[in-house]
Amino acid sequence: MKRTIYLPDDIAERLNKYLIDHPNETLSSVVQEALEKKLAPKDVSKLLSFAGIVQNASCNAADNAEDRDAIASER
């Protein structure tokens, strides 16, 4: 597929410098890599596994757990 895109001058300059500094890459390869990252489905599995680490919390998050320490210190 061919597309015509507009790049602001500052991005175009950085892109040109990048391509000069990385002669093994092409405009097409840079755009493809950027689009792959931008359009890739988000992998939330690591976040979900991290969230499941807490097995025995002293209170439920629905009980304003973030305020628990502040309330305890006021007593």
C-alpha positions in Angstrom: 0.0 0.0 0.0 1.2 3.5 -0.8 0.3 6.5 1.3 1.2 10.1 1.3 1.7 11.6 4.8 2.5 15.0 6.2 5.3 15.2 8.7 6.0 18.4 10.7 9.5 19.9 9.9 11.0 18.9 13.3 10.0 15.3 12.9 11.1 15.2 9.3 14.5 16.5 10.3 14.9 14.0 13.2 13.8 11.2 10.8 16.4 12.3 8.2 19.1 12.4 10.8 18.1 9.0 12.2 18.3 7.5 8.7 21.7 9.0 8.1 22.9 7.6 11.5 21.3 4.2 10.7 22.1 3.5 7.1 20.9 -0.1 7.4 17.3 1.1 8.0 14.9 2.6 5.5 12.0 5.0 5.8 9.7 2.1 5.2 11.3 0.0 7.9 11.1 2.8 10.5 7.5 3.6 9.7 6.6 -0.1 9.8 8.3 -0.6 13.2 6.6 2.5 14.6 3.2 1.4 13.3 3.7 -2.2 14.7 4.3 -0.7 18.2 1.4 1.7 18.0 -1.1 -0.7 16.6 -0.1 -3.8 18.6 -2.7 -5.1 21.0 -1.8 -4.3 24.5 -0.5 -7.2 26.5 -1.9 -6.8 30.0 -1.0 -10.3 31.2 2.1 -9.1 33.1 0.0 -6.4 34.8 -2.7 -8.8 35.7 -0.3 -11.3 37.1 1.4 -8.6 39.1 -2.0 -7.5 40.4 -2.7 -11.0 41.6 0.4 -11.1 43.8 -1.5 -9.8 46.9 -3.0 -12.9 48.4 -4.0 -11.7 51.9 -4.6 -8.0 52.0 -5.6 -6.5 55.4 -8.5 -4.7 53.7 -10.3 -4.4 50.5 -9.4 -1.6 48.0 -13.1 -0.7 47.9 -12.8 0.3 51.6 -10.5 3.2 50.7 -7.4 1.2 51.5 -5.2 4.1 50.3 -6.5 6.2 53.3 -6.0 3.4 55.9 -2.5 4.5 57.0 -3.5 8.2 57.3 -6.6 7.3 59.4 -4.6 5.0 61.6 -2.0 7.7 62.4 -4.7 10.2 63.3 -5.9 7.9 66.1 
